[in-house]
């Protein structure tokens, strides 16, 4: 059974940094696109950053220049380095991955990790 396990969230002061990790495990698959989304209280879930199989990256305008996404294909893991954090970055951060096999493809989500930035 495929699992996406996020880690690295927590409480940090504004201007600080955190590094999120998301490890994908369970079964035989390849990872196409993988990335991070976030959902603040009372708001919709929104894209933060994604990285393709070919290492093409896409960022929300609000995080460009502050966040960096990367992936380690050998470990089936994606990282999100978050620098110069702001209070508006406070949200639950979710990892999402597009997985595929020889005859199937599907999107999976992690359970989320809380990031709280105090001002």
C-alpha atoms as an extended CHARMM CRD file, in Angstrom:
* protein
*
       119  EXT
         1         1  UNK       CA              0.0000000000        0.0000000000        0.0000000000  PROA      1               0.0000000000
         2         2  UNK       CA              1.4180000000        3.3310000000       -1.0560000000  PROA      2               0.0000000000
         3         3  UNK       CA              2.1060000000        5.8060000000        1.7090000000  PROA      3               0.0000000000
         4         4  UNK       CA              3.3240000000        9.3820000000        1.6660000000  PROA      4               0.0000000000
         5         5  UNK       CA              4.8410000000       10.3580000000        4.9960000000  PROA      5               0.0000000000
         6         6  UNK       CA              5.6060000000       14.0090000000        5.6360000000  PROA      6               0.0000000000
         7         7  UNK       CA              7.9470000000       15.3210000000        8.2950000000  PROA      7               0.0000000000
         8         8  UNK       CA              9.7200000000       18.5100000000        9.2840000000  PROA      8               0.0000000000
         9         9  UNK       CA              6.8500000000       20.7750000000       10.2020000000  PROA      9               0.0000000000
        10        10  UNK       CA              6.7670000000       22.7900000000       13.3890000000  PROA      10              0.0000000000
        11        11  UNK       CA              6.7620000000       26.2070000000       14.9830000000  PROA      11              0.0000000000
        12        12  UNK       CA              9.2490000000       28.8160000000       13.8230000000  PROA      12              0.0000000000
        13        13  UNK       CA              9.6320000000       32.5570000000       14.1620000000  PROA      13              0.0000000000
        14        14  UNK       CA              9.1460000000       34.8250000000       11.2020000000  PROA      14              0.0000000000
        15        15  UNK       CA             12.3360000000       35.0290000000        9.1840000000  PROA      15              0.0000000000
        16        16  UNK       CA             13.3180000000       31.5120000000       10.1460000000  PROA      16              0.0000000000
        17        17  UNK       CA             13.5830000000       28.3370000000        8.0950000000  PROA      17              0.0000000000
        18        18  UNK       CA             12.1820000000       24.8300000000        7.9890000000  PROA      18              0.0000000000
        19        19  UNK       CA             12.7910000000       21.8320000000        5.7530000000  PROA      19              0.0000000000
        20        20  UNK       CA              9.9120000000       19.5200000000        4.9300000000  PROA      20              0.0000000000
        21        21  UNK       CA             10.4060000000       15.9710000000        3.7040000000  PROA      21              0.0000000000
        22        22  UNK       CA              7.9700000000       13.5580000000        2.0790000000  PROA      22              0.0000000000
        23        23  UNK       CA              8.9100000000        9.9300000000        1.6160000000  PROA      23              0.0000000000
        24        24  UNK       CA              6.8810000000        7.7020000000       -0.7050000000  PROA      24              0.0000000000
        25        25  UNK       CA              6.8210000000        3.9880000000        0.0210000000  PROA      25              0.0000000000
        26        26  UNK       CA              4.8670000000        0.7840000000       -0.5580000000  PROA      26              0.0000000000
        27        27  UNK       CA              4.6290000000       -1.1290000000       -3.8120000000  PROA      27              0.0000000000
        28        28  UNK       CA              6.3240000000       -0.8590000000       -7.1730000000  PROA      28              0.0000000000
        29        29  UNK       CA              5.9480000000        2.4520000000       -8.9310000000  PROA      29              0.0000000000
        30        30  UNK       CA              7.6080000000        5.3810000000      -10.5670000000  PROA      30              0.0000000000
        31        31  UNK       CA              7.0300000000        8.9520000000       -9.5210000000  PROA      31              0.0000000000
        32        32  UNK       CA              6.0620000000       11.4740000000      -12.1470000000  PROA      32              0.0000000000
        33        33  UNK       CA              5.3340000000       14.8470000000      -10.6090000000  PROA      33              0.0000000000
        34        34  UNK       CA              5.5870000000       15.3740000000       -6.8660000000  PROA      34              0.0000000000
        35        35  UNK       CA              5.1080000000       18.4370000000       -4.7930000000  PROA      35              0.0000000000
        36        36  UNK       CA              3.6690000000       20.4100000000       -1.9300000000  PROA      36              0.0000000000
        37        37  UNK       CA              0.3570000000       22.0930000000       -1.3400000000  PROA      37              0.0000000000
        38        38  UNK       CA             -0.8410000000       24.0100000000        1.6820000000  PROA      38              0.0000000000
        39        39  UNK       CA             -4.1200000000       24.8440000000        3.3200000000  PROA      39              0.0000000000
        40        40  UNK       CA             -4.5510000000       27.6520000000        5.7950000000  PROA      40              0.0000000000
        41        41  UNK       CA             -7.5380000000       27.6830000000        8.1880000000  PROA      41              0.0000000000
        42        42  UNK       CA            -10.7280000000       28.5570000000        6.3510000000  PROA      42              0.0000000000
        43        43  UNK       CA             -9.0120000000       28.6450000000        2.9700000000  PROA      43              0.0000000000
        44        44  UNK       CA             -8.6770000000       26.3640000000       -0.0350000000  PROA      44              0.0000000000
        45        45  UNK       CA             -5.7290000000       24.0660000000       -0.5440000000  PROA      45              0.0000000000
        46        46  UNK       CA             -3.2430000000       25.7090000000       -2.8910000000  PROA      46              0.0000000000
        47        47  UNK       CA             -0.1350000000       24.7080000000       -4.7740000000  PROA      47              0.0000000000
        48        48  UNK       CA              3.1790000000       25.6480000000       -3.1870000000  PROA      48              0.0000000000
        49        49  UNK       CA              5.7030000000       23.9270000000       -5.4340000000  PROA      49              0.0000000000
        50        50  UNK       CA              6.0220000000       20.9160000000       -7.6960000000  PROA      50              0.0000000000
        51        51  UNK       CA              8.8970000000       19.1380000000       -9.3770000000  PROA      51              0.0000000000
        52        52  UNK       CA              8.5900000000       16.9160000000      -12.4100000000  PROA      52              0.0000000000
        53        53  UNK       CA             10.3580000000       13.6860000000      -13.2670000000  PROA      53              0.0000000000
        54        54  UNK       CA             12.7410000000       15.7860000000      -15.3360000000  PROA      54              0.0000000000
        55        55  UNK       CA             13.3830000000       18.1640000000      -12.4160000000  PROA      55              0.0000000000
        56        56  UNK       CA             11.3320000000       21.0050000000      -13.8490000000  PROA      56              0.0000000000
        57        57  UNK       CA             10.0280000000       23.0810000000      -10.9670000000  PROA      57              0.0000000000
        58        58  UNK       CA              6.9490000000       25.2240000000      -10.5160000000  PROA      58              0.0000000000
        59        59  UNK       CA              6.3620000000       27.6170000000       -7.6200000000  PROA      59              0.0000000000
        60        60  UNK       CA              3.5210000000       29.7220000000       -6.3560000000  PROA      60              0.0000000000
        61        61  UNK       CA              4.3570000000       33.3990000000       -6.7900000000  PROA      61              0.0000000000
        62        62  UNK       CA              4.1130000000       33.9100000000       -3.0390000000  PROA      62              0.0000000000
        63        63  UNK       CA              7.0390000000       31.5760000000       -2.3240000000  PROA      63              0.0000000000
        64        64  UNK       CA              9.3470000000       32.2270000000       -5.2660000000  PROA      64              0.0000000000
        65        65  UNK       CA             12.8180000000       33.1470000000       -4.0900000000  PROA      65              0.0000000000
        66        66  UNK       CA             12.1710000000       31.8270000000       -0.5770000000  PROA      66              0.0000000000
        67        67  UNK       CA             11.2660000000       28.1480000000       -1.0380000000  PROA      67              0.0000000000
        68        68  UNK       CA             13.1900000000       25.4860000000       -2.9260000000  PROA      68              0.0000000000
        69        69  UNK       CA             11.8240000000       22.0910000000       -3.9130000000  PROA      69              0.0000000000
        70        70  UNK       CA             14.0810000000       19.1410000000       -4.6760000000  PROA      70              0.0000000000
        71        71  UNK       CA             13.7740000000       15.3900000000       -5.0180000000  PROA      71              0.0000000000
        72        72  UNK       CA             15.9260000000       12.3550000000       -4.3550000000  PROA      72              0.0000000000
        73        73  UNK       CA             14.7320000000        9.6830000000       -6.7460000000  PROA      73              0.0000000000
        74        74  UNK       CA             16.8140000000        6.9640000000       -5.0940000000  PROA      74              0.0000000000
        75        75  UNK       CA             14.9570000000        7.5820000000       -1.8350000000  PROA      75              0.0000000000
        76        76  UNK       CA             11.5550000000        8.3940000000       -3.3920000000  PROA      76              0.0000000000
        77        77  UNK       CA             11.6510000000       11.5570000000       -1.3460000000  PROA      77              0.0000000000
        78        78  UNK       CA             10.8350000000       15.1880000000       -2.0290000000  PROA      78              0.0000000000
        79        79  UNK       CA             12.0410000000       18.0950000000        0.0530000000  PROA      79              0.0000000000
        80        80  UNK       CA             10.8410000000       21.6520000000        0.5370000000  PROA      80              0.0000000000
        81        81  UNK       CA             13.3950000000       24.0710000000        1.9440000000  PROA      81              0.0000000000
        82        82  UNK       CA             11.5200000000       27.0580000000        3.2900000000  PROA      82              0.0000000000
        83        83  UNK       CA             13.5330000000       30.1780000000        4.0910000000  PROA      83              0.0000000000
        84        84  UNK       CA             12.5420000000       33.6520000000        5.2630000000  PROA      84              0.0000000000
        85        85  UNK       CA              9.2500000000       32.3280000000        6.5230000000  PROA      85              0.0000000000
        86        86  UNK       CA              6.3630000000       34.7050000000        7.0120000000  PROA      86              0.0000000000
        87        87  UNK       CA              3.2620000000       34.4780000000        9.1700000000  PROA      87              0.0000000000
        88        88  UNK       CA              1.1880000000       34.0070000000        6.0240000000  PROA      88              0.0000000000
        89        89  UNK       CA              3.0660000000       30.7590000000        5.3580000000  PROA      89              0.0000000000
        90        90  UNK       CA              1.2620000000       29.2330000000        8.3350000000  PROA      90              0.0000000000
        91        91  UNK       CA             -0.7520000000       26.2740000000        7.0680000000  PROA      91              0.0000000000
        92        92  UNK       CA             -0.9690000000       22.5230000000        6.9100000000  PROA      92              0.0000000000
        93        93  UNK       CA              1.4280000000       21.3950000000        4.1940000000  PROA      93              0.0000000000
        94        94  UNK       CA              0.4820000000       18.3670000000        2.1370000000  PROA      94              0.0000000000
        95        95  UNK       CA              2.6690000000       16.2590000000       -0.0950000000  PROA      95              0.0000000000
        96        96  UNK       CA              1.1480000000       14.9750000000       -3.3220000000  PROA      96              0.0000000000
        97        97  UNK       CA              2.6530000000       12.5720000000       -5.8320000000  PROA      97              0.0000000000
        98        98  UNK       CA              1.5990000000       11.3040000000       -9.2400000000  PROA      98              0.0000000000
        99        99  UNK       CA              2.6230000000        7.6490000000       -9.3210000000  PROA      99              0.0000000000
       100       100  UNK       CA              2.4950000000        5.2890000000      -12.2510000000  PROA      100             0.0000000000
       101       101  UNK       CA              3.1160000000        1.6800000000      -13.1520000000  PROA      101             0.0000000000
       102       102  UNK       CA              2.9990000000       -0.1920000000      -16.4300000000  PROA      102             0.0000000000
       103       103  UNK       CA             -0.7850000000        0.0030000000      -16.6840000000  PROA      103             0.0000000000
       104       104  UNK       CA             -1.8930000000        2.5640000000      -14.1530000000  PROA      104             0.0000000000
       105       105  UNK       CA             -1.3780000000        6.0490000000      -12.7860000000  PROA      105             0.0000000000
       106       106  UNK       CA             -2.7980000000        7.7580000000       -9.7460000000  PROA      106             0.0000000000
       107       107  UNK       CA             -2.3730000000       10.7190000000       -7.4520000000  PROA      107             0.0000000000
       108       108  UNK       CA             -1.6850000000       10.1740000000       -3.7860000000  PROA      108             0.0000000000
       109       109  UNK       CA             -1.7300000000       12.5700000000       -0.8390000000  PROA      109             0.0000000000
       110       110  UNK       CA             -0.0010000000       12.5880000000        2.4990000000  PROA      110             0.0000000000
       111       111  UNK       CA             -1.7640000000       13.3830000000        5.7360000000  PROA      111             0.0000000000
       112       112  UNK       CA             -0.1740000000       16.7830000000        6.1360000000  PROA      112             0.0000000000
       113       113  UNK       CA              2.2620000000       18.4700000000        8.4790000000  PROA      113             0.0000000000
       114       114  UNK       CA              1.5710000000       21.6980000000       10.3560000000  PROA      114             0.0000000000
       115       115  UNK       CA              3.7990000000       24.7070000000        9.8040000000  PROA      115             0.0000000000
       116       116  UNK       CA              3.2450000000       27.6380000000       12.1470000000  PROA      116             0.0000000000
       117       117  UNK       CA              5.1560000000       30.8800000000       11.7390000000  PROA      117             0.0000000000
       118       118  UNK       CA              4.9430000000       33.2780000000       14.6570000000  PROA      118             0.0000000000
       119       119  UNK       CA              5.3240000000       36.9800000000       14.0450000000  PROA      119             0.0000000000
